[in-house]
Amino acid sequence: MAKFMDVHSGFVGVTEEQLREAHERDLAVEASEGVHFERAWLDPESGKVFCLSSGPSKEAVLRVHEKAGHPTTEIYELPIEIE
Amino acid sequence: MAKFMDVHSGFVGVTEEQLREAHERDLAVEASEGVHFERAWLDPESGKVFCLSSGPSKEAVLRVHEKAGHPTTEIYELPIEIE
């Protein structure tokens, strides 16, 4: 399993409740792709969303977002993580 | 205290050890700005680094990176976070 960060744009003015609803749609379909979304962060001013996930491939993560109705093409594999 | 994600580009081929050294330089100076860097993730293929931090302002976070020798201008405040 690899770790990924994907980035969405255009979520200007989105509320926490709306982000949670979108995230719940990811969680509802993620198992079909072997993906798990760990956390998501939103900057409602710029409209950027960052999603941290684990899964078998970039393509699998992007398919989950597509099935959930909020596709993106910007994703990075993160083999290196430090705390 | 607010939460932030900043993004660096150009770290192509950087190793875990090199990222750790860079992160240690942040940790060495962060207290002077009231900032704490929680985690950092690197995609050595695209050269992107994502840093998750908390602190009083975007400017304070960026000053830490500048003092540590790896400035960036791309930063987002994250008032909304979900798990």
Backbone of each chain as nested JSON, in Angstrom:
{
  "chains": [
    {"id": "A", "residues": [
      {"number": 1, "name": "MET", "atoms": {"N": [0.848, -1.2, 0.0], "CA": [0.0, 0.0, 0.0], "C": [0.875, 1.238, 0.0]}},
      {"number": 2, "name": "ALA", "atoms": {"N": [0.555, 2.133, -0.854], "CA": [1.282, 3.395, -0.919], "C": [0.414, 4.506, -0.347]}},
      {"number": 3, "name": "LYS", "atoms": {"N": [1.049, 5.638, -0.093], "CA": [0.329, 6.789, 0.439], "C": [0.275, 7.875, -0.641]}},
      {"number": 4, "name": "PHE", "atoms": {"N": [-0.8, 8.629, -0.638], "CA": [-1.001, 9.638, -1.68], "C": [-1.574, 10.929, -1.089]}},
      {"number": 5, "name": "MET", "atoms": {"N": [-1.246, 12.042, -1.766], "CA": [-1.93, 13.315, -1.517], "C": [-2.548, 13.734, -2.835]}},
      {"number": 6, "name": "ASP", "atoms": {"N": [-3.858, 13.956, -2.833], "CA": [-4.458, 14.547, -4.027], "C": [-4.997, 15.919, -3.683]}},
      {"number": 7, "name": "VAL", "atoms": {"N": [-5.123, 16.729, -4.714], "CA": [-5.469, 18.133, -4.534], "C": [-6.653, 18.462, -5.442]}},
      {"number": 8, "name": "HIS", "atoms": {"N": [-7.655, 19.101, -4.856], "CA": [-8.808, 19.592, -5.617], "C": [-8.8, 21.11, -5.582]}},
      {"number": 9, "name": "SER", "atoms": {"N": [-9.297, 21.716, -6.64], "CA": [-9.443, 23.164, -6.69], "C": [-10.914, 23.5, -6.923]}},
      {"number": 10, "name": "GLY", "atoms": {"N": [-11.293, 24.729, -6.594], "CA": [-12.643, 25.196, -6.899], "C": [-13.638, 25.026, -5.774]}},
      {"number": 11, "name": "PHE", "atoms": {"N": [-13.172, 24.646, -4.582], "CA": [-14.087, 24.47, -3.441], "C": [-14.212, 25.757, -2.63]}},
      {"number": 12, "name": "VAL", "atoms": {"N": [-14.274, 26.877, -3.323], "CA": [-14.369, 28.174, -2.646], "C": [-15.691, 28.274, -1.886]}},
      {"number": 13, "name": "GLY", "atoms": {"N": [-15.609, 28.648, -0.624], "CA": [-16.81, 28.874, 0.175], "C": [-17.501, 27.613, 0.666]}},
      {"number": 14, "name": "VAL", "atoms": {"N": [-16.893, 26.452, 0.413], "CA": [-17.503, 25.189, 0.861], "C": [-17.429, 25.101, 2.385]}},
      {"number": 15, "name": "THR", "atoms": {"N": [-18.48, 24.578, 2.982], "CA": [-18.548, 24.475, 4.447], "C": [-18.006, 23.127, 4.922]}},
      {"number": 16, "name": "GLU", "atoms": {"N": [-17.804, 23.047, 6.237], "CA": [-17.35, 21.788, 6.822], "C": [-18.373, 20.679, 6.555]}},
      {"number": 17, "name": "GLU", "atoms": {"N": [-19.658, 21.01, 6.662], "CA": [-20.692, 20.003, 6.44], "C": [-20.656, 19.498, 4.994]}},
      {"number": 18, "name": "GLN", "atoms": {"N": [-20.488, 20.411, 4.056], "CA": [-20.419, 20.0, 2.645], "C": [-19.183, 19.138, 2.378]}},
      {"number": 19, "name": "LEU", "atoms": {"N": [-18.064, 19.508, 2.991], "CA": [-16.854, 18.704, 2.807], "C": [-17.047, 17.314, 3.406]}},
      {"number": 20, "name": "ARG", "atoms": {"N": [-17.712, 17.283, 4.558], "CA": [-17.961, 15.991, 5.205], "C": [-18.853, 15.102, 4.326]}},
      {"number": 21, "name": "GLU", "atoms": {"N": [-19.858, 15.705, 3.716], "CA": [-20.735, 14.935, 2.82], "C": [-19.944, 14.369, 1.635]}},
      {"number": 22, "name": "ALA", "atoms": {"N": [-19.06, 15.204, 1.074], "CA": [-18.242, 14.749, -0.053], "C": [-17.313, 13.616, 0.386]}},
      {"number": 23, "name": "HIS", "atoms": {"N": [-16.727, 13.779, 1.579], "CA": [-15.819, 12.77, 2.124], "C": [-16.562, 11.46, 2.39]}},
      {"number": 24, "name": "GLU", "atoms": {"N": [-17.791, 11.573, 2.882], "CA": [-18.588, 10.364, 3.143], "C": [-18.857, 9.59, 1.85]}},
      {"number": 25, "name": "ARG", "atoms": {"N": [-19.022, 10.31, 0.756], "CA": [-19.224, 9.626, -0.525], "C": [-17.959, 8.866, -0.934]}},
      {"number": 26, "name": "ASP", "atoms": {"N": [-16.778, 9.451, -0.64], "CA": [-15.536, 8.71, -0.882], "C": [-15.487, 7.44, -0.033]}},
      {"number": 27, "name": "LEU", "atoms": {"N": [-15.808, 7.601, 1.257], "CA": [-15.725, 6.461, 2.182], "C": [-16.686, 5.353, 1.783]}},
      {"number": 28, "name": "ALA", "atoms": {"N": [-17.805, 5.743, 1.175], "CA": [-18.817, 4.753, 0.799], "C": [-18.351, 3.869, -0.356]}},
      {"number": 29, "name": "VAL", "atoms": {"N": [-17.439, 4.365, -1.172], "CA": [-17.023, 3.574, -2.346], "C": [-15.553, 3.167, -2.312]}},
      {"number": 30, "name": "GLU", "atoms": {"N": [-14.781, 3.636, -1.332], "CA": [-13.339, 3.417, -1.353], "C": [-12.949, 1.936, -1.29]}},
      {"number": 31, "name": "ALA", "atoms": {"N": [-13.734, 1.135, -0.568], "CA": [-13.363, -0.273, -0.387], "C": [-13.312, -1.019, -1.713]}},
      {"number": 32, "name": "SER", "atoms": {"N": [-14.15, -0.613, -2.644], "CA": [-14.18, -1.294, -3.947], "C": [-12.875, -1.138, -4.699]}},
      {"number": 33, "name": "GLU", "atoms": {"N": [-12.076, -0.138, -4.318], "CA": [-10.788, 0.101, -4.973], "C": [-9.601, -0.208, -4.049]}},
      {"number": 34, "name": "GLY", "atoms": {"N": [-9.878, -0.693, -2.845], "CA": [-8.792, -0.972, -1.911], "C": [-8.113, 0.285, -1.387]}},
      {"number": 35, "name": "VAL", "atoms": {"N": [-8.87, 1.386, -1.378], "CA": [-8.336, 2.697, -0.981], "C": [-8.908, 3.071, 0.387]}},
      {"number": 36, "name": "HIS", "atoms": {"N": [-8.133, 3.839, 1.169], "CA": [-8.703, 4.444, 2.369], "C": [-8.294, 5.909, 2.459]}},
      {"number": 37, "name": "PHE", "atoms": {"N": [-9.277, 6.775, 2.584], "CA": [-9.012, 8.199, 2.774], "C": [-8.85, 8.476, 4.26]}},
      {"number": 38, "name": "GLU", "atoms": {"N": [-7.666, 8.97, 4.629], "CA": [-7.359, 9.165, 6.046], "C": [-7.819, 10.516, 6.569]}},
      {"number": 39, "name": "ARG", "atoms": {"N": [-7.458, 11.568, 5.852], "CA": [-7.827, 12.91, 6.3], "C": [-8.02, 13.805, 5.09]}},
      {"number": 40, "name": "ALA", "atoms": {"N": [-8.774, 14.876, 5.292], "CA": [-8.938, 15.884, 4.249], "C": [-8.933, 17.255, 4.907]}},
      {"number": 41, "name": "TRP", "atoms": {"N": [-8.332, 18.204, 4.216], "CA": [-8.23, 19.58, 4.718], "C": [-8.74, 20.528, 3.642]}},
      {"number": 42, "name": "LEU", "atoms": {"N": [-9.454, 21.548, 4.055], "CA": [-10.033, 22.51, 3.121], "C": [-9.624, 23.935, 3.469]}},
      {"number": 43, "name": "ASP", "atoms": {"N": [-9.226, 24.661, 2.461], "CA": [-9.054, 26.115, 2.549], "C": [-10.194, 26.735, 1.749]}},
      {"number": 44, "name": "PRO", "atoms": {"N": [-11.286, 27.141, 2.411], "CA": [-12.444, 27.639, 1.661], "C": [-12.182, 28.972, 0.977]}},
      {"number": 45, "name": "GLU", "atoms": {"N": [-11.103, 29.651, 1.347], "CA": [-10.799, 30.941, 0.721], "C": [-10.215, 30.726, -0.679]}},
      {"number": 46, "name": "SER", "atoms": {"N": [-9.229, 29.838, -0.786], "CA": [-8.641, 29.555, -2.11], "C": [-9.408, 28.459, -2.84]}},
      {"number": 47, "name": "GLY", "atoms": {"N": [-10.186, 27.677, -2.085], "CA": [-10.921, 26.575, -2.69], "C": [-10.127, 25.295, -2.861]}},
      {"number": 48, "name": "LYS", "atoms": {"N": [-8.958, 25.205, -2.184], "CA": [-8.136, 24.005, -2.287], "C": [-8.54, 22.966, -1.253]}},
      {"number": 49, "name": "VAL", "atoms": {"N": [-8.573, 21.713, -1.68], "CA": [-8.765, 20.592, -0.765], "C": [-7.586, 19.64, -0.945]}},
      {"number": 50, "name": "PHE", "atoms": {"N": [-7.028, 19.187, 0.175], "CA": [-5.965, 18.184, 0.186], "C": [-6.513, 16.924, 0.824]}},
      {"number": 51, "name": "CYS", "atoms": {"N": [-6.361, 15.798, 0.142], "CA": [-6.826, 14.513, 0.676], "C": [-5.635, 13.575, 0.823]}},
      {"number": 52, "name": "LEU", "atoms": {"N": [-5.466, 13.034, 2.014], "CA": [-4.412, 12.064, 2.291], "C": [-5.038, 10.671, 2.283]}},
      {"number": 53, "name": "SER", "atoms": {"N": [-4.462, 9.786, 1.496], "CA": [-5.052, 8.45, 1.379], "C": [-3.975, 7.391, 1.29]}},
      {"number": 54, "name": "SER", "atoms": {"N": [-4.395, 6.134, 1.449], "CA": [-3.525, 5.008, 1.157], "C": [-4.282, 4.111, 0.184]}},
      {"number": 55, "name": "GLY", "atoms": {"N": [-3.527, 3.414, -0.651], "CA": [-4.169, 2.568, -1.643], "C": [-3.153, 1.928, -2.55]}},
      {"number": 56, "name": "PRO", "atoms": {"N": [-3.639, 1.146, -3.512], "CA": [-2.729, 0.395, -4.374], "C": [-2.09, 1.226, -5.492]}},
      {"number": 57, "name": "SER", "atoms": {"N": [-2.718, 2.34, -5.9], "CA": [-2.189, 3.116, -7.032], "C": [-2.871, 4.482, -7.091]}},
      {"number": 58, "name": "LYS", "atoms": {"N": [-2.224, 5.414, -7.789], "CA": [-2.846, 6.722, -8.034], "C": [-4.192, 6.543, -8.73]}},
      {"number": 59, "name": "GLU", "atoms": {"N": [-4.22, 5.649, -9.713], "CA": [-5.427, 5.468, -10.513], "C": [-6.606, 5.013, -9.643]}},
      {"number": 60, "name": "ALA", "atoms": {"N": [-6.312, 4.122, -8.687], "CA": [-7.377, 3.631, -7.803], "C": [-7.943, 4.776, -6.962]}},
      {"number": 61, "name": "VAL", "atoms": {"N": [-7.062, 5.626, -6.444], "CA": [-7.521, 6.769, -5.632], "C": [-8.382, 7.707, -6.482]}},
      {"number": 62, "name": "LEU", "atoms": {"N": [-7.906, 7.975, -7.695], "CA": [-8.662, 8.898, -8.559], "C": [-10.01, 8.312, -8.974]}},
      {"number": 63, "name": "ARG", "atoms": {"N": [-10.054, 6.988, -9.137], "CA": [-11.348, 6.359, -9.464], "C": [-12.351, 6.527, -8.329]}},
      {"number": 64, "name": "VAL", "atoms": {"N": [-11.885, 6.448, -7.088], "CA": [-12.8, 6.647, -5.959], "C": [-13.401, 8.048, -6.017]}},
      {"number": 65, "name": "HIS", "atoms": {"N": [-12.536, 9.044, -6.206], "CA": [-13.05, 10.43, -6.28], "C": [-14.011, 10.6, -7.454]}},
      {"number": 66, "name": "GLU", "atoms": {"N": [-13.704, 9.931, -8.544], "CA": [-14.579, 10.058, -9.719], "C": [-15.946, 9.429, -9.429]}},
      {"number": 67, "name": "LYS", "atoms": {"N": [-15.927, 8.223, -8.837], "CA": [-17.189, 7.56, -8.494], "C": [-17.987, 8.385, -7.488]}},
      {"number": 68, "name": "ALA", "atoms": {"N": [-17.265, 9.114, -6.618], "CA": [-17.93, 9.904, -5.585], "C": [-18.432, 11.241, -6.114]}},
      {"number": 69, "name": "GLY", "atoms": {"N": [-18.096, 11.546, -7.369], "CA": [-18.649, 12.746, -7.99], "C": [-17.784, 13.986, -7.906]}},
      {"number": 70, "name": "HIS", "atoms": {"N": [-16.525, 13.839, -7.433], "CA": [-15.63, 15.01, -7.39], "C": [-14.24, 14.615, -7.891]}},
      {"number": 71, "name": "PRO", "atoms": {"N": [-14.143, 14.387, -9.205], "CA": [-12.866, 13.952, -9.786], "C": [-11.788, 15.032, -9.707]}},
      {"number": 72, "name": "THR", "atoms": {"N": [-10.548, 14.589, -9.663], "CA": [-9.403, 15.486, -9.826], "C": [-8.341, 14.736, -10.615]}},
      {"number": 73, "name": "THR", "atoms": {"N": [-7.387, 15.483, -11.139], "CA": [-6.275, 14.843, -11.858], "C": [-4.952, 15.071, -11.147]}},
      {"number": 74, "name": "GLU", "atoms": {"N": [-4.969, 15.873, -10.076], "CA": [-3.706, 16.217, -9.397], "C": [-3.479, 15.295, -8.218]}},
      {"number": 75, "name": "ILE", "atoms": {"N": [-2.494, 14.43, -8.322], "CA": [-2.211, 13.476, -7.243], "C": [-0.723, 13.173, -7.203]}},
      {"number": 76, "name": "TYR", "atoms": {"N": [-0.227, 12.957, -5.987], "CA": [1.191, 12.688, -5.763], "C": [1.336, 11.448, -4.895]}},
      {"number": 77, "name": "GLU", "atoms": {"N": [2.249, 10.57, -5.286], "CA": [2.576, 9.437, -4.422], "C": [3.628, 9.903, -3.419]}},
      {"number": 78, "name": "LEU", "atoms": {"N": [3.485, 9.474, -2.17], "CA": [4.33, 9.989, -1.087], "C": [5.097, 8.864, -0.409]}},
      {"number": 79, "name": "PRO", "atoms": {"N": [6.158, 8.373, -1.024], "CA": [6.911, 7.281, -0.399], "C": [7.672, 7.717, 0.845]}},
      {"number": 80, "name": "ILE", "atoms": {"N": [7.831, 9.03, 1.04], "CA": [8.615, 9.518, 2.177], "C": [7.743, 10.424, 3.043]}},
      {"number": 81, "name": "GLU", "atoms": {"N": [7.674, 10.063, 4.327], "CA": [6.867, 10.826, 5.291], "C": [7.669, 10.965, 6.57]}},
      {"number": 82, "name": "ILE", "atoms": {"N": [7.716, 12.156, 7.13], "CA": [8.421, 12.336, 8.399], "C": [7.56, 13.116, 9.373]}},
      {"number": 83, "name": "GLU", "atoms": {"N": [7.829, 12.899, 10.662], "CA": [7.077, 13.587, 11.718], "C": [8.038, 14.352, 12.597]}}
    ]},
    {"id": "B", "residues": [
      {"number": 1, "name": "MET", "atoms": {"N": [-4.528, 29.355, 17.341], "CA": [-3.588, 28.7, 16.42], "C": [-4.35, 28.157, 15.224]}},
      {"number": 2, "name": "ALA", "atoms": {"N": [-3.834, 28.418, 14.081], "CA": [-4.448, 27.908, 12.859], "C": [-3.576, 26.789, 12.291]}},
      {"number": 3, "name": "LYS", "atoms": {"N": [-4.15, 26.072, 11.354], "CA": [-3.425, 24.977, 10.705], "C": [-3.142, 25.375, 9.257]}},
      {"number": 4, "name": "PHE", "atoms": {"N": [-2.012, 24.898, 8.752], "CA": [-1.596, 25.281, 7.402], "C": [-1.0, 24.095, 6.639]}},
      {"number": 5, "name": "MET", "atoms": {"N": [-1.152, 24.153, 5.303], "CA": [-0.411, 23.25, 4.424], "C": [0.404, 24.136, 3.494]}},
      {"number": 6, "name": "ASP", "atoms": {"N": [1.732, 23.924, 3.483], "CA": [2.52, 24.626, 2.476], "C": [3.115, 23.603, 1.534]}},
      {"number": 7, "name": "VAL", "atoms": {"N": [3.435, 24.084, 0.352], "CA": [3.868, 23.204, -0.731], "C": [5.187, 23.733, -1.295]}},
      {"number": 8, "name": "HIS", "atoms": {"N": [6.137, 22.83, -1.437], "CA": [7.417, 23.15, -2.074], "C": [7.523, 22.372, -3.378]}},
      {"number": 9, "name": "SER", "atoms": {"N": [8.192, 22.969, -4.341], "CA": [8.463, 22.272, -5.598], "C": [9.975, 22.193, -5.801]}},
      {"number": 10, "name": "GLY", "atoms": {"N": [10.396, 21.266, -6.652], "CA": [11.813, 21.192, -7.011], "C": [12.635, 20.217, -6.199]}},
      {"number": 11, "name": "PHE", "atoms": {"N": [11.992, 19.411, -5.351], "CA": [12.721, 18.449, -4.528], "C": [12.835, 17.086, -5.238]}},
      {"number": 12, "name": "VAL", "atoms": {"N": [13.085, 17.133, -6.534], "CA": [13.187, 15.89, -7.315], "C": [14.403, 15.088, -6.852]}},
      {"number": 13, "name": "GLY", "atoms": {"N": [14.181, 13.807, -6.582], "CA": [15.283, 12.915, -6.226], "C": [15.804, 13.068, -4.817]}},
      {"number": 14, "name": "VAL", "atoms": {"N": [15.138, 13.917, -4.013], "CA": [15.573, 14.109, -2.627], "C": [15.288, 12.834, -1.826]}},
      {"number": 15, "name": "THR", "atoms": {"N": [16.219, 12.494, -0.932], "CA": [16.085, 11.276, -0.134], "C": [15.381, 11.561, 1.187]}},
      {"number": 16, "name": "GLU", "atoms": {"N": [14.991, 10.491, 1.866], "CA": [14.372, 10.644, 3.183], "C": [15.322, 11.341, 4.146]}},
      {"number": 17, "name": "GLU", "atoms": {"N": [16.609, 10.979, 4.081], "CA": [17.589, 11.592, 4.985], "C": [17.702, 13.097, 4.725]}},
      {"number": 18, "name": "GLN", "atoms": {"N": [17.728, 13.47, 3.452], "CA": [17.82, 14.896, 3.121], "C": [16.572, 15.655, 3.573]}},
      {"number": 19, "name": "LEU", "atoms": {"N": [15.405, 15.035, 3.396], "CA": [14.173, 15.689, 3.844], "C": [14.184, 15.833, 5.355]}},
      {"number": 20, "name": "ARG", "atoms": {"N": [14.676, 14.802, 6.041], "CA": [14.734, 14.849, 7.498], "C": [15.66, 15.985, 7.963]}},
      {"number": 21, "name": "GLU", "atoms": {"N": [16.789, 16.142, 7.288], "CA": [17.71, 17.23, 7.639], "C": [17.043, 18.595, 7.461]}},
      {"number": 22, "name": "ALA", "atoms": {"N": [16.311, 18.743, 6.342], "CA": [15.621, 20.01, 6.082], "C": [14.56, 20.262, 7.15]}},
      {"number": 23, "name": "HIS", "atoms": {"N": [13.828, 19.209, 7.507], "CA": [12.774, 19.303, 8.52], "C": [13.385, 19.654, 9.887]}},
      {"number": 24, "name": "GLU", "atoms": {"N": [14.536, 19.084, 10.188], "CA": [15.198, 19.386, 11.466], "C": [15.571, 20.861, 11.55]}},
      {"number": 25, "name": "ARG", "atoms": {"N": [15.928, 21.439, 10.41], "CA": [16.244, 22.876, 10.416], "C": [14.989, 23.698, 10.705]}},
      {"number": 26, "name": "ASP", "atoms": {"N": [13.844, 23.251, 10.181], "CA": [12.582, 23.918, 10.54], "C": [12.32, 23.813, 12.04]}},
      {"number": 27, "name": "LEU", "atoms": {"N": [12.467, 22.593, 12.563], "CA": [12.167, 22.369, 13.986], "C": [13.088, 23.192, 14.884]}},
      {"number": 28, "name": "ALA", "atoms": {"N": [14.309, 23.441, 14.412], "CA": [15.284, 24.184, 15.214], "C": [14.91, 25.654, 15.368]}},
      {"number": 29, "name": "VAL", "atoms": {"N": [14.158, 26.187, 14.405], "CA": [13.847, 27.625, 14.472], "C": [12.351, 27.918, 14.654]}},
      {"number": 30, "name": "GLU", "atoms": {"N": [11.503, 26.893, 14.611], "CA": [10.062, 27.139, 14.591], "C": [9.549, 27.84, 15.852]}},
      {"number": 31, "name": "ALA", "atoms": {"N": [10.161, 27.545, 16.999], "CA": [9.657, 28.114, 18.254], "C": [9.729, 29.636, 18.26]}},
      {"number": 32, "name": "SER", "atoms": {"N": [10.71, 30.174, 17.562], "CA": [10.878, 31.634, 17.523], "C": [9.685, 32.318, 16.857]}},
      {"number": 33, "name": "GLU", "atoms": {"N": [8.919, 31.548, 16.072], "CA": [7.752, 32.104, 15.375], "C": [6.44, 31.543, 15.919]}},
      {"number": 34, "name": "GLY", "atoms": {"N": [6.509, 30.726, 16.951], "CA": [5.294, 30.136, 17.501], "C": [4.654, 29.114, 16.583]}},
      {"number": 35, "name": "VAL", "atoms": {"N": [5.482, 28.496, 15.738], "CA": [5.007, 27.54, 14.728], "C": [5.416, 26.13, 15.142]}},
      {"number": 36, "name": "HIS", "atoms": {"N": [4.604, 25.14, 14.751], "CA": [5.056, 23.755, 14.879], "C": [4.757, 22.984, 13.598]}},
      {"number": 37, "name": "PHE", "atoms": {"N": [5.792, 22.368, 13.05], "CA": [5.605, 21.522, 11.87], "C": [5.271, 20.116, 12.324]}},
      {"number": 38, "name": "GLU", "atoms": {"N": [4.089, 19.641, 11.918], "CA": [3.605, 18.345, 12.399], "C": [4.103, 17.192, 11.54]}},
      {"number": 39, "name": "ARG", "atoms": {"N": [3.92, 17.315, 10.227], "CA": [4.324, 16.227, 9.334], "C": [4.752, 16.816, 7.998]}},
      {"number": 40, "name": "ALA", "atoms": {"N": [5.549, 16.049, 7.277], "CA": [5.936, 16.451, 5.92], "C": [5.947, 15.206, 5.05]}},
      {"number": 41, "name": "TRP", "atoms": {"N": [5.525, 15.386, 3.799], "CA": [5.462, 14.281, 2.851], "C": [6.189, 14.693, 1.568]}},
      {"number": 42, "name": "LEU", "atoms": {"N": [6.907, 13.761, 0.983], "CA": [7.685, 14.046, -0.226], "C": [7.349, 13.059, -1.333]}},
      {"number": 43, "name": "ASP", "atoms": {"N": [7.139, 13.627, -2.508], "CA": [7.075, 12.839, -3.74], "C": [8.359, 13.133, -4.509]}},
      {"number": 44, "name": "PRO", "atoms": {"N": [9.371, 12.276, -4.397], "CA": [10.662, 12.584, -5.026], "C": [10.616, 12.525, -6.551]}},
      {"number": 45, "name": "GLU", "atoms": {"N": [9.54, 11.959, -7.098], "CA": [9.425, 11.898, -8.558], "C": [9.021, 13.26, -9.132]}},
      {"number": 46, "name": "SER", "atoms": {"N": [7.993, 13.871, -8.544], "CA": [7.565, 15.201, -9.019], "C": [8.336, 16.314, -8.326]}},
      {"number": 47, "name": "GLY", "atoms": {"N": [8.94, 15.978, -7.167], "CA": [9.665, 16.999, -6.411], "C": [8.796, 17.838, -5.496]}},
      {"number": 48, "name": "LYS", "atoms": {"N": [7.548, 17.385, -5.251], "CA": [6.641, 18.14, -4.372], "C": [6.828, 17.724, -2.917]}},
      {"number": 49, "name": "VAL", "atoms": {"N": [6.828, 18.718, -2.034], "CA": [6.802, 18.472, -0.597], "C": [5.588, 19.195, -0.012]}},
      {"number": 50, "name": "PHE", "atoms": {"N": [4.849, 18.487, 0.839], "CA": [3.715, 19.054, 1.565], "C": [4.077, 19.081, 3.044]}},
      {"number": 51, "name": "CYS", "atoms": {"N": [3.924, 20.244, 3.674], "CA": [4.214, 20.386, 5.102], "C": [2.949, 20.819, 5.826]}},
      {"number": 52, "name": "LEU", "atoms": {"N": [2.576, 20.056, 6.839], "CA": [1.42, 20.386, 7.67], "C": [1.928, 21.025, 8.957]}},
      {"number": 53, "name": "SER", "atoms": {"N": [1.4, 22.202, 9.274], "CA": [1.902, 22.913, 10.45], "C": [0.759, 23.603, 11.184]}},
      {"number": 54, "name": "SER", "atoms": {"N": [1.058, 24.054, 12.395], "CA": [0.15, 24.941, 13.113], "C": [0.947, 26.167, 13.52]}},
      {"number": 55, "name": "GLY", "atoms": {"N": [0.261, 27.287, 13.623], "CA": [0.967, 28.514, 13.964], "C": [0.036, 29.699, 13.922]}},
      {"number": 56, "name": "PRO", "atoms": {"N": [0.59, 30.882, 14.199], "CA": [-0.259, 32.068, 14.303], "C": [-0.673, 32.67, 12.964]}},
      {"number": 57, "name": "SER", "atoms": {"N": [0.09, 32.425, 11.902], "CA": [-0.221, 33.052, 10.606], "C": [0.577, 32.379, 9.491]}},
      {"number": 58, "name": "LYS", "atoms": {"N": [0.104, 32.561, 8.258], "CA": [0.862, 32.081, 7.095], "C": [2.267, 32.669, 7.092]}},
      {"number": 59, "name": "GLU", "atoms": {"N": [2.341, 33.959, 7.393], "CA": [3.628, 34.637, 7.326], "C": [4.633, 34.021, 8.299]}},
      {"number": 60, "name": "ALA", "atoms": {"N": [4.157, 33.669, 9.486], "CA": [5.043, 33.067, 10.476], "C": [5.583, 31.727, 9.975]}},
      {"number": 61, "name": "VAL", "atoms": {"N": [4.704, 30.92, 9.375], "CA": [5.143, 29.615, 8.832], "C": [6.175, 29.827, 7.733]}},
      {"number": 62, "name": "LEU", "atoms": {"N": [5.895, 30.767, 6.858], "CA": [6.832, 30.997, 5.735], "C": [8.165, 31.542, 6.234]}},
      {"number": 63, "name": "ARG", "atoms": {"N": [8.142, 32.34, 7.311], "CA": [9.407, 32.839, 7.858], "C": [10.259, 31.692, 8.4]}},
      {"number": 64, "name": "VAL", "atoms": {"N": [9.622, 30.696, 9.004], "CA": [10.39, 29.543, 9.501], "C": [11.1, 28.853, 8.341]}},
      {"number": 65, "name": "HIS", "atoms": {"N": [10.356, 28.597, 7.265], "CA": [10.98, 27.934, 6.112], "C": [12.105, 28.787, 5.523]}},
      {"number": 66, "name": "GLU", "atoms": {"N": [11.906, 30.1, 5.534], "CA": [12.931, 30.98, 4.98], "C": [14.19, 30.94, 5.846]}},
      {"number": 67, "name": "LYS", "atoms": {"N": [13.996, 31.02, 7.153], "CA": [15.148, 30.944, 8.078], "C": [15.868, 29.616, 7.955]}},
      {"number": 68, "name": "ALA", "atoms": {"N": [15.1, 28.553, 7.65], "CA": [15.678, 27.212, 7.554], "C": [16.341, 26.969, 6.202]}},
      {"number": 69, "name": "GLY", "atoms": {"N": [16.205, 27.924, 5.293], "CA": [16.926, 27.818, 4.021], "C": [16.15, 27.204, 2.876]}},
      {"number": 70, "name": "HIS", "atoms": {"N": [14.841, 26.972, 3.062], "CA": [14.044, 26.417, 1.963], "C": [12.708, 27.163, 1.872]}},
      {"number": 71, "name": "PRO", "atoms": {"N": [12.768, 28.406, 1.421], "CA": [11.56, 29.222, 1.328], "C": [10.567, 28.702, 0.297]}},
      {"number": 72, "name": "THR", "atoms": {"N": [9.295, 28.986, 0.531], "CA": [8.266, 28.764, -0.483], "C": [7.258, 29.904, -0.358]}},
      {"number": 73, "name": "THR", "atoms": {"N": [6.437, 30.067, -1.379], "CA": [5.398, 31.096, -1.319], "C": [4.001, 30.479, -1.35]}},
      {"number": 74, "name": "GLU", "atoms": {"N": [3.934, 29.132, -1.53], "CA": [2.625, 28.478, -1.67], "C": [2.166, 27.929, -0.325]}},
      {"number": 75, "name": "ILE", "atoms": {"N": [1.137, 28.531, 0.228], "CA": [0.646, 28.095, 1.544], "C": [-0.859, 28.329, 1.627]}},
      {"number": 76, "name": "TYR", "atoms": {"N": [-1.526, 27.427, 2.335], "CA": [-2.98, 27.475, 2.486], "C": [-3.34, 27.351, 3.955]}},
      {"number": 77, "name": "GLU", "atoms": {"N": [-4.258, 28.189, 4.407], "CA": [-4.788, 28.031, 5.746], "C": [-5.921, 27.014, 5.705]}},
      {"number": 78, "name": "LEU", "atoms": {"N": [-5.989, 26.146, 6.705], "CA": [-6.914, 25.003, 6.677], "C": [-7.861, 25.041, 7.871]}},
      {"number": 79, "name": "PRO", "atoms": {"N": [-8.859, 25.905, 7.845], "CA": [-9.764, 25.964, 8.992], "C": [-10.651, 24.735, 9.114]}},
      {"number": 80, "name": "ILE", "atoms": {"N": [-10.743, 23.938, 8.056], "CA": [-11.629, 22.769, 8.073], "C": [-10.821, 21.501, 7.835]}},
      {"number": 81, "name": "GLU", "atoms": {"N": [-10.944, 20.552, 8.763], "CA": [-10.224, 19.283, 8.68], "C": [-11.176, 18.17, 9.067]}},
      {"number": 82, "name": "ILE", "atoms": {"N": [-11.192, 17.094, 8.306], "CA": [-12.05, 15.97, 8.674], "C": [-11.278, 14.665, 8.581]}},
      {"number": 83, "name": "GLU", "atoms": {"N": [-11.727, 13.678, 9.363], "CA": [-11.08, 12.362, 9.379], "C": [-12.083, 11.302, 9.025]}}
    ]}
  ]
}
